[in-house]
Structure formats: C-alpha cells, structure tokens
Amino acid sequence: MQKISSVLIIANGAAEGKSFLKTQARAHDFILALDGGADIALKAGVTPDLAAGDLDSISAAARKRLGAVRLFKIARQDNTDLEKGLDLLSFIKPKNVTIVCAAGGRLDFTLSNFSSVFGYVKKFDIVFAGKGWRVYPLIKTRAFKTRRGAKVSLIPMDKCQGITLKNLKYPLKNASLKPGQTAVSNMAAAANIEVKLKTGKLLAMIYE
C-alpha cells in the first residue's frame, strides 16, 4: 500500500471556490471529507477518498454517489467532526494535513476548529487554508514560504514565550505574548520567513 504523506481535509464550513478546491485536491495524496464537507467537495468536482464523521449532515445524494465503501461513521458525540477526522488520520500517519472549508459560517465553529487542532500538531504539520490566506497552529519554530509584502499576524492562544521573527518588517526578538495581546498586520520582507517559538500555542496567519 502506497504511503500517504499529505491529506486534504474538506470540512463543512463556508465553501471555497471550485478552482481552489480542485487545486488543493491535486496537491494531496488523500482527500478526507468531514460529513457535509462531502457535498462541498462533490459540488466542486472533487471526489473524496473517504467521508467521515457522525454523518448527520451529508446529503442522501452524496451518500449515494460515494457509496458505502467511502463512508465511515464515527458515533462519538463528545468531540467535533474535525477532531474525529484528525483522530482517524492518527492511524494513517501522514506528514502534512491541509484543512479547508473550516472557517466562515458560524463563528463558534471557526474558533473551535482553530483551537482544537493544537492537540494534533505534534502528529502532523497542520495548516488551515482558504483563497488568499493560511493559518498555522504553532507550538514550535516554523519557516514559511510566502510572497514579499504578505500580511502576517500572530494570535496567542495561551502564554507564548521566546518569539523571534525572521524576515518580517517589524521584528520581535525573544518576545512574549499572552492571550489578549496580538501582533497583527506585520509584513513579509522576503519570500522566506520564520517564526521562532520556544513555548506556547500560537496562530500564525498569512494573508497573500
């Protein structure tokens, strides 16, 4: 069986455009739709390899098109479909996970999605993506490729220490941020940037 190194998760939030979803699908080895995210995928002309979750929002038409072999019901009700999907990927063990259609719509769902992935970032390199933006949940140093002039914002999810920025217009060196403090609308001064982080949970948001 071929090793799956990159997975695209299509959640059931605000739908992205057809072209964006098709481009993302081509860039990944495996496509996992979360419940009603299967309908978003199919409407964009993307066929998931698997649709998983409690399956309470996937349409009958999507069920029929995918067939029983591509449906995986997880009855557990004390976590979100995104957590269910990431738990499932713990068995597949990919290196990279891109999550789309997880923002927009209900604000509580968006915030829940951004915060809940921190329990999985030691297992996979995770990024949320949409047209023109990316959000990375960080617990350690990470480098990024972007374009010069891209907007970069940092949102601490708990107390973050040892923050040092490389190739950004407004520098930080061994700085600390805590919830309620933000470092927004910085700018990439080069195509390669780096956020160094010693401890804490930090969202790095890049707007291109």
RODREN-46048 format. One record per residue (C-alpha): residue number from 1; residue in three letters; chain; x, z, y. Coordinates in Angstrom, 2 decimals, m for minus. Last residue first. Layout:
BEGIN
- n,res,chain,u,w,v
- NUM,ALA,A,X,Z,Y
...
END
This chain:
BEGIN
- n,res,chain,u,w,v
- 208,GLU,A,m1.39,0.45,36.81
- 207,TYR,A,m2.65,4.03,36.81
- 206,ILE,A,m0.58,6.45,34.74
- 205,MET,A,m1.88,9.92,33.90
- 204,ALA,A,0.40,12.56,32.40
- 203,LEU,A,m1.67,15.42,31.00
- 202,LEU,A,0.37,18.59,30.46
- 201,LYS,A,0.41,21.38,27.90
- 200,GLY,A,3.15,23.97,28.23
- 199,THR,A,6.87,24.38,27.66
- 198,LYS,A,10.09,22.47,28.37
- 197,LEU,A,8.69,19.30,29.94
- 196,LYS,A,10.65,16.26,31.08
- 195,VAL,A,8.55,13.40,32.40
- 194,GLU,A,10.38,10.11,32.29
- 193,ILE,A,10.01,6.75,33.99
- 192,ASN,A,11.05,3.22,33.08
- 191,ALA,A,9.78,0.31,35.19
- 190,ALA,A,11.26,1.89,38.32
- 189,ALA,A,10.19,3.90,41.36
- 188,ALA,A,6.92,4.96,39.72
- 187,MET,A,4.67,6.59,42.28
- 186,ASN,A,3.17,10.08,42.60
- 185,SER,A,m0.55,10.17,43.17
- 184,VAL,A,m1.20,13.69,41.86
- 183,ALA,A,0.91,16.77,41.16
- 182,THR,A,m1.67,19.38,40.31
- 181,GLN,A,m2.10,23.14,40.55
- 180,GLY,A,m5.37,24.66,39.37
- 179,PRO,A,m4.00,25.22,35.91
- 178,LYS,A,m0.30,26.11,36.22
- 177,LEU,A,2.68,24.04,37.31
- 176,SER,A,6.36,24.91,37.12
- 175,ALA,A,9.38,22.93,38.34
- 174,ASN,A,12.73,22.30,36.67
- 173,LYS,A,13.30,19.46,39.10
- 172,LEU,A,10.41,17.57,40.64
- 171,PRO,A,10.92,14.31,42.47
- 170,TYR,A,8.51,12.30,44.65
- 169,LYS,A,9.20,8.60,44.19
- 168,LEU,A,9.46,8.78,40.40
- 167,ASN,A,12.46,7.52,38.44
- 166,LYS,A,12.95,10.76,36.48
- 165,LEU,A,10.70,13.81,36.78
- 164,THR,A,11.62,17.35,35.77
- 163,ILE,A,9.05,19.90,34.61
- 162,GLY,A,10.66,23.03,33.15
- 161,GLN,A,7.49,25.07,32.85
- 160,CYS,A,3.82,24.34,32.28
- 159,LYS,A,1.16,27.05,32.37
- 158,ASP,A,m2.00,25.62,30.82
- 157,MET,A,m3.80,22.26,31.00
- 156,PRO,A,m1.51,21.00,33.74
- 155,ILE,A,m2.53,17.69,35.38
- 154,LEU,A,0.26,15.29,36.34
- 153,SER,A,m0.45,12.09,38.24
- 152,VAL,A,1.43,8.76,38.21
- 151,LYS,A,0.48,5.74,40.32
- 150,ALA,A,2.25,2.51,39.38
- 149,GLY,A,4.63,1.22,42.05
- 148,ARG,A,7.21,m0.21,39.64
- 147,ARG,A,5.41,m1.13,36.45
- 146,THR,A,5.14,1.01,33.33
- 145,LYS,A,7.30,2.04,30.42
- 144,PHE,A,7.16,5.71,29.57
- 143,ALA,A,9.55,8.49,28.55
- 142,ARG,A,8.43,11.80,27.03
- 141,THR,A,9.60,15.39,27.18
- 140,LYS,A,7.47,17.92,25.31
- 139,ILE,A,3.92,19.22,25.03
- 138,LEU,A,2.35,16.13,26.56
- 137,PRO,A,m1.13,14.59,26.42
- 136,TYR,A,m0.71,11.00,27.70
- 135,VAL,A,m3.36,9.27,29.79
- 134,ARG,A,m3.27,5.50,30.36
- 133,TRP,A,m4.86,3.32,33.03
- 132,GLY,A,m5.57,m0.27,34.10
- 131,LYS,A,m8.26,m1.07,31.53
- 130,GLY,A,m8.52,2.05,29.42
- 129,ALA,A,m6.12,4.02,27.26
- 128,PHE,A,m5.81,7.52,25.83
- 127,VAL,A,m2.36,8.03,24.32
- 126,ILE,A,m1.22,10.00,21.29
- 125,ASP,A,2.18,10.12,19.57
- 124,PHE,A,1.16,11.69,16.29
- 123,LYS,A,1.50,14.94,14.31
- 122,LYS,A,2.83,17.29,17.00
- 121,VAL,A,0.23,15.86,19.38
- 120,TYR,A,m2.62,16.97,17.13
- 119,GLY,A,m3.82,20.32,18.53
- 118,PHE,A,m3.36,18.93,22.02
- 117,VAL,A,m6.08,16.37,21.25
- 116,SER,A,m8.94,18.75,22.14
- 115,SER,A,m8.24,18.87,25.88
- 114,PHE,A,m8.64,15.19,26.76
- 113,ASN,A,m11.64,14.73,24.47
- 112,SER,A,m13.40,17.84,25.78
- 111,LEU,A,m12.89,16.70,29.36
- 110,THR,A,m14.42,13.31,28.57
- 109,PHE,A,m17.30,14.82,26.60
- 108,ASP,A,m18.09,17.27,29.40
- 107,LEU,A,m18.04,14.41,31.93
- 106,ARG,A,m20.75,12.47,30.13
- 105,GLY,A,m20.22,8.73,30.48
- 104,GLY,A,m16.62,7.88,31.17
- 103,ALA,A,m13.69,8.57,28.90
- 102,ALA,A,m13.23,8.20,25.13
- 101,CYS,A,m13.72,4.42,24.97
- 100,VAL,A,m10.11,4.03,23.78
- 99,ILE,A,m7.73,6.26,21.81
- 98,THR,A,m4.28,4.97,20.85
- 97,VAL,A,m2.56,6.71,17.93
- 96,ASN,A,1.11,6.20,17.10
- 95,LYS,A,3.22,7.37,14.15
- 94,PRO,A,0.52,7.11,11.50
- 93,LYS,A,0.09,9.91,8.96
- 92,ILE,A,m2.79,8.57,6.82
- 91,PHE,A,m3.78,12.09,5.72
- 90,SER,A,m3.59,13.54,9.24
- 89,LEU,A,m5.58,10.47,10.29
- 88,LEU,A,m8.72,12.11,8.89
- 87,ASP,A,m8.16,15.18,11.04
- 86,LEU,A,m7.78,12.85,14.03
- 85,GLY,A,m11.13,11.25,13.25
- 84,LYS,A,m12.92,14.55,12.82
- 83,GLU,A,m11.36,15.78,16.06
- 82,LEU,A,m12.69,12.71,17.84
- 81,ASP,A,m16.10,13.18,16.21
- 80,THR,A,m16.21,16.65,17.72
- 79,ASN,A,m15.96,20.00,15.95
- 78,ASP,A,m18.29,22.61,14.49
- 77,GLN,A,m20.67,20.14,12.83
- 76,ARG,A,m18.87,19.24,9.56
- 75,ALA,A,m20.78,16.52,7.71
- 74,ILE,A,m18.00,13.95,7.73
- 73,LYS,A,m19.48,10.59,6.78
- 72,PHE,A,m17.10,7.74,5.97
- 71,LEU,A,m18.47,4.22,6.38
- 70,ARG,A,m16.35,1.16,5.57
- 69,VAL,A,m17.26,0.93,1.87
- 68,ALA,A,m20.94,1.49,2.66
- 67,GLY,A,m21.26,m1.80,4.51
- 66,LEU,A,m19.81,m2.68,7.89
- 65,ARG,A,m22.53,m5.12,8.94
- 64,LYS,A,m25.35,m2.96,7.54
- 63,ARG,A,m24.13,0.23,9.19
- 62,ALA,A,m23.72,m1.64,12.47
- 61,ALA,A,m27.32,m2.87,12.31
- 60,ALA,A,m28.59,0.62,11.44
- 59,SER,A,m26.93,1.90,14.58
- 58,ILE,A,m24.16,4.50,14.67
- 57,SER,A,m25.32,7.64,16.47
- 56,ASP,A,m25.68,10.27,13.73
- 55,LEU,A,m22.69,9.14,11.72
- 54,ASP,A,m21.18,12.65,11.40
- 53,GLY,A,m17.85,11.00,11.97
- 52,ALA,A,m16.14,7.92,10.56
- 51,ALA,A,m16.23,4.13,10.86
- 50,LEU,A,m13.44,2.38,8.95
- 49,ASP,A,m11.45,m0.86,9.15
- 48,PRO,A,m13.31,m1.55,12.36
- 47,THR,A,m14.44,m5.12,13.13
- 46,VAL,A,m13.75,m6.18,16.72
- 45,GLY,A,m16.00,m8.82,18.29
- 44,ALA,A,m16.72,m6.77,21.39
- 43,LYS,A,m20.24,m5.95,20.20
- 42,LEU,A,m18.68,m4.87,16.88
- 41,ALA,A,m16.34,m2.40,18.55
- 40,ILE,A,m18.97,m0.78,20.77
- 39,ASP,A,m21.32,m0.52,17.76
- 38,ALA,A,m18.57,1.12,15.70
- 37,GLY,A,m17.96,3.55,18.56
- 36,GLY,A,m21.36,4.91,17.61
- 35,ASP,A,m19.66,6.99,14.88
- 34,LEU,A,m15.94,7.07,15.68
- 33,ALA,A,m14.36,3.70,14.99
- 32,LEU,A,m10.97,3.61,13.28
- 31,ILE,A,m8.93,0.41,13.58
- 30,PHE,A,m5.70,0.07,11.60
- 29,ASP,A,m2.40,m1.74,12.16
- 28,HIS,A,m2.57,m1.86,15.95
- 27,ALA,A,m1.71,m4.40,18.69
- 26,ARG,A,m4.44,m6.88,17.73
- 25,ALA,A,m7.10,m4.20,18.23
- 24,GLN,A,m5.82,m3.37,21.70
- 23,THR,A,m6.07,m6.99,22.81
- 22,LYS,A,m9.56,m7.27,21.33
- 21,LEU,A,m10.65,m4.10,23.11
- 20,PHE,A,m9.34,m5.28,26.48
- 19,SER,A,m10.94,m8.73,26.15
- 18,LYS,A,m14.34,m7.29,25.20
- 17,GLY,A,m14.44,m4.84,28.09
- 16,GLU,A,m14.39,m1.09,27.61
- 15,ALA,A,m17.43,0.90,26.51
- 14,ALA,A,m18.10,4.33,28.00
- 13,GLY,A,m17.87,6.94,25.27
- 12,ASN,A,m18.36,6.44,21.53
- 11,ALA,A,m14.71,6.41,20.45
- 10,ILE,A,m12.61,3.47,19.31
- 9,ILE,A,m9.46,4.86,17.68
- 8,LEU,A,m6.60,2.37,17.35
- 7,VAL,A,m4.03,3.33,14.72
- 6,SER,A,m0.31,2.58,14.54
- 5,SER,A,2.13,3.15,11.68
- 4,ILE,A,0.00,2.30,8.65
- 3,LYS,A,2.34,1.85,5.68
- 2,GLN,A,1.35,m1.01,3.41
- 1,MET,A,0.00,0.00,0.00
END
